[in-house]
Amino acid sequence: MEISIYWVHLLVVLCLGMFMKSLCHDENTDANVYIVTLRQAPAARYYGELRSDVTHGSPSSERLNIHKPRFRNTSRTDRRYSSHIAQVHDSLLKRVLRGEKYLKLYSYHYLINGFAVLVTPRQADKLSRRSEVANVILDFSVKTATTHTPQFLGLPNGAWIQEGGFEYAGEGIVIGFVDTGIDPTHPSFADDISEHPYPVPAHFSGICEVTREFPSGSCNRKLVGARHFAASAITRGIFNSTQDYASPFDGDGHGTHTASVAAGNHGVPVVVAGHHFGNASGMAPRSHIAVYKALYRSFGGFAADVVAAIDQAAQDGVDIISLSITPNRRPPGIATFFNPIDMALLSAVKAGIFAVQAAGNTGPSPKSMSSFSPWIYTVGAVSHDRVYSNSMVLGNNLTINGAGLAPGTDGTMYTLILATHALNNETTTVKDMYVGECQDSSRFNQDLVQGNLLMCSYSIRFVLGLSTIKQALQTAKNLSATGVVFYMDPFVIGFQLNPVPLQMPGIIIPSSDISKVLLQYYNSSLERDELTKKIIKFGAVASICGGLKANYSNAAPKVMYYSARGPDPEDGFLDDADIMKPNLVAPGNSIWAAWSSVGTDSVEFQGENFAMMSGTSMAAPHVAGLAALIKQNFPSFSPSAIASALSTTASPHEKNGGPIMAQRAYANPDLNQSPATPFDMGSGFVNATAALNPGLIFDSSYDDYMMFLCGINGSAPVVLNYTGQNCWVYNYTVGGADLNLPSIMIAKLNQSKTIQRSVINVAGNETYTVGWTAPYGVSMKVVPLHFSTVYGERQVLSVYLNATTNSSVASFGRIGLFGNQGHIVNIPLSVIVKMSH
């Protein structure tokens, strides 16, 4: 279904402008956006109870307890209660703010019962004192945090084969992306590349907005839904419709990239700067895409818009929500879990939706995690085994390594000319101190540069976007240079550079120390007039080897320095939660994927159809796509069952069998690395094929998460405010370590503790042997040592831990369940503080 929103959006902008203008004329007014939740149940819960009265699960489904809730998507067919909730919101605002100015931006009614409203602090206080109101929270900002990775993950000969080949991988599954939108014209999102039937899943009811940038026909059987959410941003006066597009269209590039990583079509040629880099594919190339744009090129995004996007995605019937976004600050309050985004995702999980989130790019410091809650699947970033390397050979036979997706000079040596030595008579470094960055060809003497290698300075201005490689290449082209060499300015320390496409022979020297070696050779090869000191001969020569061919021999995976680390911070005081984060790691470094035709997130890829990007933003959609394959293979799996399948089959080893390494520093990260711990990699590196045959499943329900939240000291009022449920309905509460998760994390072990886990057989008759390695300073045993289980049967495991030393240094262990049919279940164990007496 398509709906035109151009005139609606224009009207909203005009109304907002008039409203803000009228507020500005009021005295002592400081209007802000607030997210208000009410105590009355949301639509999803209402329909769940309605159907639960007339629907009863089979004994087998109760026994397995891994089936999705019976109320999934029922509100699509009857929106009466949703409409009623919206009317309740309007009525409440009129009663409380009678005669006063306010503007309601959204009514949330599916996952949470509440609304976003633009009011003054005084008005917000009036709302908070009403008995119907549970919570009033100030809106906050958020930010955005693959040709070869299918092969690296073993998909073509593994998981895809199990689904019937890439033409069926992910079919029938809808992945919802809360991001910067999508470019619908990209071939990665076409629906006509296969002759097989490709219907839109019947359980999905989303619509496609129609605007000038997103015209009728933009959606198809692949891209099945597209909306945008920007009301909170518009009220702040920072929304730029020229740059940000008041539509689902992606003006940034990030959303197009993440969507294609998870679900882009198979076999799309990757051509960048005129060079072919292979064919691209998403992890689940036959799955469907629904876009909920809530982040924007010029400012990022706001929680009110993100919550609206999540609420709509759940109501539309997506199966998976992928968020490559994180909050700009740690949520305040008694626990990090209590924030509008995490609580909306809790309701989504309750409705049977698997939620994936990027860990954040704030590593490598401990406790830098930006995704907190146990019901959200948090993904860190690792390298993969494809590396693009470039190098140049100097006239003194010294080889210098660098970066740059560029052709070489075919072994031919060319003269090196430093840009500041090739200025025309009108230009001096005094007049233009940045002339060495090669941004203006009119500054140079073409006779000196022509046919040679132009050496340009790469300064902090490139990092800030004030200078660009693309412009320097244009300068070299205008001057008829053979190629370009970028050397690093000594003031750029520790900067990590992605491979950048260069349309001519070129190289970027990413280290200031190595750049000094190059410059020393260059300067020592100059011949100068003894009297005038003018250069009379440029003696330095070099050949560029080129960086178009990938190298696959690199040890991988490796946890990247920027990937956020655990332990999971429970609150603003940085107390440690008994929750393992991240859950696992996936490819996130140097990832080729689709790019918006006007994407500006990476200036070097402007105008290209594909871009190479790095970050946990790229890792999360890898897992979203793999989750789609699991959901396709096991339609009845709950979100926790999908999470368990991914975690228990993850590998703690790199591809050659050694330990996965983790980079520990921003500067020279490969020289500062050590074996990864669960705080770096969670359960380990995702194993796509094994996740489709996990053998045993750890399952957790919505009630388990509620008992966990109710167990946090002083949380009962907050839980009631967010969920509308009283903690007293639960007979007992559980700590984070007692949640039935496929990991064990204990922030403080006071002498001894017993942990229980239960697993369900989802394969067949099998006998398991239990093994473990204990964390340093802890003695442990697991009971039973052996067990046999049949399909659908539950087995309880007891883990006995005793502190044998006093220590506040984290230590790590692992429990393994080894089945005689080949299943291996991996359970990481972490203990921080140990007190033996």
N, C-alpha and C positions, 0 to 999 in steps of 0.2 A: 504494500500500500504506500502511495506517495501523498505527501501533503505539502502544499506551498506555504512557506512561512515568511516570505519577504515582507509583505505588508504588515503581518503581525509583528515582526521584529522592528520595523520602522515605527509602528505605533508604540511599542514598548520603549524604544529609545526616546521618542518624543515625550512620553509620559514620565519617564525617569528624569529627563532633563528638567521638565516643569516642576516635578516633585523636589528635586535637589535644589532648584532655584528658590522654591518657596521655603525650604528648610533653611537655606542660607540667610534668609531675611529674618528668621526667628532669632531671638537673643539666646545666648548660652546654649547653642545647639551644636552637638557633635554626633551626627547620625552614623551608625555602623550597622553592619549586617549581623544578625543573631540567629542561631539555630535553636528553635524552640521545640521540645518534645512534650507530648501530652501523656497522661496516664492511661487513656483508653487504648485498647489493642489496635494494631494496624490491620489492614485488609488481609494480608497473608495469614495471620494467626486466626482471624475470624473464619476464613474459608477452610483453614485446616481443621478447626474444631467442628465446623459444619459437616465436613466430609467424614471426619473421624467418628461422628455419631452413627453413620450409616455404613461405614466400611470397616472391615475387620481383616487384619493380616492373617495369612496362613500360618500354621504352626512352624513351618520351615523358615518363613521369613522372620518370625519372632526369634527363632533360635539363632539364625545367622546374624540378625541385627545389622546387616550391611546394606539394606535397601533404602532407597531414597524415600523421603516422607510422602505420605499418600496425598498431601494437599498441594503437591507441586503444580504451580501455574493455574490453579482453578479460577483465579480472579479474572483471567483473560475472557472467560465466557460470561461473566456476570460482574459488572463494575458498579452495582448499586451501592455497595458498602463503601467503595472508594469515593464515589461521588458524595455520599453522606458525610464522610470524614472531611472532605474539602469544605463542605458547607459548615461543619462544626468549627473549622479553623476560622472561616470568615466571620461567623457569628461571635466567636470568642473575641476576636480583634475589635469588632464593633462595640461590644459591651465594655471591654476593658479600656479601650482608647477612644471612647466616645467623643466625637467632635475634633479629635486630634489628627494630625497628618502622620501617615505611615504608608508603607508599601510592602505588600506580601509578594515575595519573589517566587517561592515554590510551595506547594503542598506535598509533603511526603506522606504517602498513605499505604504503600505496599509492605515495605520492610520495617519502617518505623512510622509511628503516628506523630507527625509534627510538621513544622513549616519553617521556612527561612523568611525573615522580615527585616526591612530597613527601618530602624527606629532609633530614638535617642537612648542614652543610658538610663535616663529617668523612666522612659516608657518600658524599657527592658525590665527594670526593677518592678514596675507595676505588674507586668506579665508574670514574673517569677513568683509573686505573692499570691497568685490565684491557685485555688485548690486543684483545678483541672490540669495545671501545668506541672510537669515533672522536672524539667531541666531547661535552663537558658544558657547558651554558650556563645561567646563571641567567635565569629568566623575567623579562620586562620588560613595562611597561604600554604601551598604545596608546590612541588617542582618535579620535573621529569628526572628521574634518576638514571643470506647465508648459503653460499654455494657448496661448501665442503662439510659443514657440520652434520648433515644427514649421514655422510659416509663415516665421519669420526665417531658418531653415536651408533653406528652399525645398523641404521634403518633399512637400507635397500635389501640386505640379505637377512634381516632379522624381523623387526617389528612390522615393517610394511608387508613382508611376505605373509606374516600371520594374519594380516587384515585383507589379504587377497591382492597385494601389490599396491603401488602408489596411487593407482586410479581409484582405490576404495578407501585409502587410509584417512580415517576421521569422518567418513560420510555419515550424515545425520546428526552431527554434533555442531552446536552453535557456540562460538567463542566470542564473548563480549569484551571489547577493548575500551577502557577508560583512558584516553590519551589525547593527542593533539589533532585527531581526525584522520582522514585518509584521502589519497588521490585516487578516485574511482576509475580514472582512465588507464591506470597502470596494468600491463598484461598479467601481472601476478594475481589480479583480482577478476580476470575475465571468467565467464562461465561457459564458454563454447570451445574449450580445448579438448573435450572428450566426447565420444559418441554415446557414452553410457548415460542413462537417465540420471538427472541431477535435480530432484525436486527440493523445494524449500521445506525443511522439517515442519510437520504439522503442529508441533508443540510451540513453535515460535510465532509471535503475533506482532512483532515490531513494525515500525513504519520507516519510510525514507523521507526526510525533509527535502523540499525542492526550493532551491534558491538560484540566484544568478550564477554562482560559482559551482553549484551542485545541481545541475539541471535535471529535468525529468529523464528517466532512463539510466541515471547514474548507478542505481542499484540493480542487481540481477540475482540469479540463483546462487551465486557465490557471496556477494556482498548483499546480505538480506535485510539489513537495517542500518540507518544512519541518522543520528540526532546531534544537536549541540546544546550546551548548557553554559550560559555566560551571564546570567542575571546578576550574580554577586559582583562580578568584575565590572559590569556596566554601571552599577550604582556607585562605584568608586571613581568613575570618570577616567579609567585607564584603558578602556577597551578601544582599540584602534581598528575599525572595520576594514581599512585598507590593508593592513598587515595581518590581522588576526582572523578575518573572514567570519562573518556572522552566519556560519553554515557548518556542516560536517567536513568541508574541504580542509585539507591539511596544508597550512601555510608555513609549517615548520619543518616537516620531514620525519620527525620522531615517530608519530603514530603510524605512518605508512610503513616505516621500517619494522616496527614491532609486530604489526599485523601480518606482514609477509614472512617474518621469522617463524611465527606459529603456524600460519595457515596459507601462505602463498602457494600459487600453483607450481606444479612440478615442471622442470625443464625449461624455465624462462632464461634466455641468454643474458648474461651479465656483460654489458659493453659500457666501458667508462673511458672517457678521453680517447675514444677511438680504438681502445684495446679490449680484447675479449678475455674474460677471466673465468670462463666456465658457464655452467647453467645453474640457476637457483631453484631451490625448493623449500617450502615450509616443512615443519615437522609433521603436520597433519594436512597434506596438500588438498585433501578432498573435503575438509571440514568447512563450515560456513562462518562468515564474519559479520558481526554486528558492531557498529562503531558508536561510541558515546563520547563525543568530544567535550572535554571539560578543562583542557589545558591549552595554552595559547603562546604564540611565538614571542610576544613582547613582554609578558609579565608572569608566565607560569599559570597558576590557577588558585582556586579557593575551595575550602572544604564544603561550603554550602552547595557549590556547583557539582563537586565530585559526589557528594551524597545523593544529590538529585539524579545524577547519571547512574549510580549503582542501583538506586531504587527503581529507576525505569528499566534498566537491564534485567533485573529480577522479574519485574512484572511482564516484560516482553517474552520471557522464557528462555534466556540463555542457559547453557549448561555449565559454562566456565567463565569466570571474570578474570581478566589479566590486567594488573595495574603496574605499569613501569613508572610509578610515581611514589614519592615519599613526602612526609611533612617537613617543612623548613625548620621546625623546632620540635623538641621532645614534648609530648603532651603533658600539661600540668595536671595536678590532682593526686589522688591517693595511689593511682596506678596508671601506667602508660596505656593499659588496655582500654581504659575508659575515655574514648574520644569518638566523635561522631562517625568517622570513617570506619574504624575497627568494629564499632557496634553495629553499623549498617551491614558490614560484611558478616558479622555473627548471624544476623537475621537471614542473610543470603545463604549461608551455610545451612541454617535450619531448613531453608526451602530446597535444599539439595544441590546447591551451586558450589562448585569447587573454586576457591579464591586463591589466586597466585599473586604475589607482590615481590617487587625487587627489594633486595636487602638495603640498598642505598650505596652511594659512591663516596662514603665518608671514611673509609678505611685508610691505613691499616691499624688505627688505634683500637685498643680494647673498648668494649661497650659503645661502639660507634653505630650499632644497629639502629635502623630506622623503620623496621617492621617488627612488631612486638608480640602479637597475640597467637595463642596456640591453634586457633581455628583458621589462621591465615598461613598459607604455604610460602615460606620465605626463601628466596633463591639468591645465592651469591654468584660471583663471576670468576671463571677460570679461563685460561688460554686453551687453545686447541693446537693440534699438531701441524697446522699449516702456517708457515711464516714466510712473509715476503721480505727478502733481504736484498740490499743493494750495496755496491762497493765501488771504489775507484782505485786505480793503480797509478801512483805518482812516478815521475821520471827517475826517481832514485830507487825504484823497485819496491817502495813501501806501499802496502795495501791498507786503505782506510775504509772501514765499514760505515754504512749509512742507511738511509731509508728513502723511499720514493718509488711509486709504481710508474716507472719510466723505462723507455728503451735505452740501450747503451750505445756506445760509439763503435761497436764491432771490433774492439781491440786497437783502434787507431788512436794515437796520441795527439792531443790538441793543446795549443797554448792556453795557459790560465791567465785571465785578466781580472784583477780586482776592480770592482765597480768604481771605487773612489780614485783609481788610477786611470780611469777612462772618461773623465768628465770633459765636457766641452769648455771653451774659453770663458763662457759666461757663468759657469757654475763653480762654486767652491763649497767645501764642507761647512764653512762659516755661514754662508747664505742658507744652506739646506743641510742640517745636521743629520737628516735621515736619508740622504741621497744614496747611501750605500745599500739601502733596501730595495733599490731598482724598481721603484713604483712609477717613474716618469721617464720615458725614453728620450724626451726632448733635452734631458740634462746631459746626455752622453755623446761621445764622439764615435759615430758609427764605424769610421775607418779603423779604429783601434779594436772594436768589439767583433766586427764581422769575421765569421769563420772560426772564432775562438770560443773558449768556455768562460762565460761571465760568472764571476764570483760575487754573490750577494750576501749581505748580512741578514741573519734571522734573529730579530730582537723581540722583546716583550710586546712590541706593537703588533706582531703577527698573532700572538696569543690573545690579545685584546681585540683583534679584528680591525685595527687601524691600518694595517698593511696586509696584503694577501699574496700568497704564492701565485695565484692566478694572474694577478697584475704584474708580478715580476716576470712571469713567463711571457706575458704579452710584450713587456719591454724588451726581453731577449729576442723575441720573434721580430719585433720592429727594427731591431739593430742587426738582424741577420746573424745572430750568434749561433754556433753549433749546438750549444747546450748551456745548462745553468748548474752551478754548484752553490748551495746554501751552506754557509758556515754559521755556527751558533755564537751569538753574542755572549761575551763572558758574564754578563749580568743575568742571563737566563740559566738558572741553576736547577738541575733535577727535573726539567720539563720532559714529559713523556709524549712522544709524537707518534700519532697513527700514520701508517703508510698513506701518502697523498698522491693522487693521480697527476702525472706530468705528461704533457703532450709532446715533449721533446726530450732528448737525452738530458738527464739531470740526476741529482742526488742531494739529499739533505743530511748534513752531518749533525746528529742529534746531541752531541756532547761538546761542551765548550773546551774540555781538555783535549779532545781529539782535533777539534777545530784549531787549537793552538799549534798542533803538530803540522797541520796543513799550511797554516799561515807562516810558520817558521821556514818550511821548505820553499814556499812562494817567495818570501822576502830574501832568503839566501840566494835565490836564483836570479834576482834582479841585477841588471848592470846599470850603473848611474854615472853620469858625467861628473868627473872629480871636482870641477869648479862649481857648476850650477846645481849639482845633485839631482838633476832631472833624470828620469828613467830613459835610457836609450835602447834597452833591450829587455823584453819579458822572456826569461829563460825557463820558467816552470812549465812543465807539460804534464798531462794526465789523460788517462782513458777511463770512461765510465762503463762499468760492467752491465748495468741495467737491473731493474727490479720487477720485471713483469712475470717471471717464473717463480712459482711457489716452491718452498722447500718443506718436505713432510717428515724430516728426520728429527725434528725437535722433540725433546722430552715433554710430554703433556699428559694430563692437564696440570696447570700451576695456578694457585689462587692469586689473583691480581692484587696489587698493592691497594687499589682504590676500593675493593670489595669490602663492605662494612662487616665488622667483626662482633662476635659475642664476647662475654656473656650478655644475655638479654637484660637490658635495664628495666627493672620493675617500676621505678618511679623517678621523680626529678632529683632525688638524692643519690641516684645511681646504685641503689641496692640491687642485688642480683636476683632475678626471677628464677624459679626452678623450672624453666622452660628452655629447651635447646633451640638456639638460633645461630646461624641460619639452619634451615631444614636440610638443604643440600646445595651443591654447586653445579652449574651448567655453563656451557660455552658463552662467553660474553665479551671476549676481546677480539678486535679486528673481524667483525662479522659483516659479511656482504649481505645486503638485503635491499628491498625496493625503496625508492626515494621519491618524494613528491616533486613534481615538475617545477614547483616554485619554492622548494624546501630551502631554508636558510639556517637550519640548526648547525650545519657544517658548511661554511662558505666555500670550501675547496670543492664541494660536490654540487654547487649550484648549477642547475640546468641539466644535471645528469639523471638517469633513470634508476641508478643504483648508487649506494654509498656504503663505505666501510666505517662502522661505528663501534665504539667500545663502551662498556658499562654494565652494571647489573640490570639496566633497562633492557639490554639485549639478552641477558640470561633468563629472565622471567618468562618471556614468550616461548623460549625453547621448551620450558616445562609445561606451559599452557597447552602447547601443541601435543606434547607427549601425553598429557592428561586426557586429551581428546581421544587418543588411541586407546587408552585404558578404558575410558567411558564407553567407547564403541565396542570393545571386547567384553566388558562387564557392565551392561546397561543398568544393573541394579546396585552397583557400588555407590555407597555414600561418599561425601567429600573426604571423610576421615579414612575410608577404605582406599580411595585413590591415593591419598597422601601416604598411607602406610605402604602401598605397593611401590611407590617411588622411593621411599626412604629405605626400606629393609633390603632392597636389591641394589642400592648404590654401592659403589666401590671406593674403598679407602686407598686404592693403589693407582699409580699412573700407568700408562699403557705398556711400559716395559717391566712392570711388576714391582717397582720400587715405591716408596711412600710418596704421596702427593706433597709437593713443596708449596710453601706460602711465602710470598714476598712480604717483607717486614718494613720496608721504607719506601718513601716516595722517590727519593734521590737514589740513583743506581740500584733499582730494586733487585736485579739479578745477582748483585753482589751482597745483598742483605736478605737471605731467605733461609728457612729452616722447615723441617717437616710440619705439615699442617695438623692442627688439632680440630676437634669438633667445633671449637669457637670460630675457626676459619672456614670449615667446609661442612659442618653439620654431619650428616651420615656419610657423606662422601660425594663422589662424582656420579651423576645420574647415569643409569644403565637402562636404555630404552627397551631393549628386547627382554631383559630379565623382569622388568616391571610388568610385563604382560603375562607373567607366570610366577606370581610371588609366593605361592604355596600357602603361606599363613598371612593373616591380616590382623592388625591391631585396630579395633574400632572404638570411636568415641562419639557420643551423641551430644545434642544441644544441651540436654540436662546435665551431662558431665561438665560441660563448659560453664553452665550456670552455677553448679556446685563449687567449681573452682573460683569463680568470681565472688560468690557469697562467702568463700573462705578467707578472702582478703580482709584484714582488720579494718573495720569501719566502713565496709563497702555496701552494706544493706540499703541505705538510702540512695546511693548512686545506682546500684543495680535496679532498684525500683524505678528510678527516674528514667533510665535508658530503656528498660525492657517492659515496664509495667507489671513485673512479677515480684512478689514478695519472697524474700529468702526463707521465711519461716515455712514455706510449703515443702522445703527439702528437709528430710529427716537428719541429714548430715552434710558436711562440706568436705572438700578434698583440697589438698595442697597441689601445687604444680607438679611435684615429683610423683604424685599419685594418680595423675591423669593417665589414661591408658594410651600413652604415646609410644611410638617406636624408638624411643630414646629415653635416657634417664639423666637428669640434671639435678644435682643437689648443691645448693649454694652454701649450706652449712651442715656438716655432719657432726652432730654432738654425740660422741661415743658410738652409738649404733643406730641402725634404722633398717626396717624391713620394707621392701618395695614389692608390690605385686603387679604383674602384667598378665593379661589374658589374650590369647590368640585364637583365631578361628580358621579352620582348614577350608580353603576355597579351591583346592585342587583334587586330591583323591587320597586313598589310603596310603599312609606314609609313617615311618618311624624316624624320630628325630633324636639326635645326640646333642647335648648342650655342652659348650665350651666357653671359656672366658679368660680374659687377662684383666687383672685388678689394677685400679689406679694406684700410683705410688702413695704409700701411707695408709692404705686401706686393705683389709683382708675381706674376702667375699666368697660366697658360694651361692649356687643357684639350684633350686629344687623344683622338679625332679631333674636328674641327670639324663634320663631317657624317657621318652613317651611315644606312644603310638596314637594316631588320630585318623578319623575318617572324615569325609566331606561333611561340612556343616557343624562339626563338633568343636566345642570350646575347650581349651586347655589353659589352666592357670599356672603361672610361673611365679615362684617366690624368690626374691633376691635379698640375701642377708649381707649387710655391710657393717663393718666395724673399723673405726679409726684406730690406727696403730701408732700414730705420731701426731704431734701438734704442728700444724702448718696452715698458712693462709695462701700458699701457692697452689694454683689449680693443677690437678693431675687427671689423667684420662685412662680409660680402659674400654673394653669392648666385650659384648656377649654375642656368641654365634650359635645359631640353631642349624644343625646340619642334617638334612633329610636324606634318607636312603634312595629317594627318587631324583636327587640332584638339586633340590631346593636349598638355598642358603639364605638365612634370615640374619641380617646385620643390625645390631643394637648398640650404638655408641653410649658411653657412660662417662660423665664428668662430675668431679667433686672438687669444690673450691676450698672452703675452710674446713679443716679437720681438727677435732678436739678429742683426744684420746682419754682424757680424765678431767 
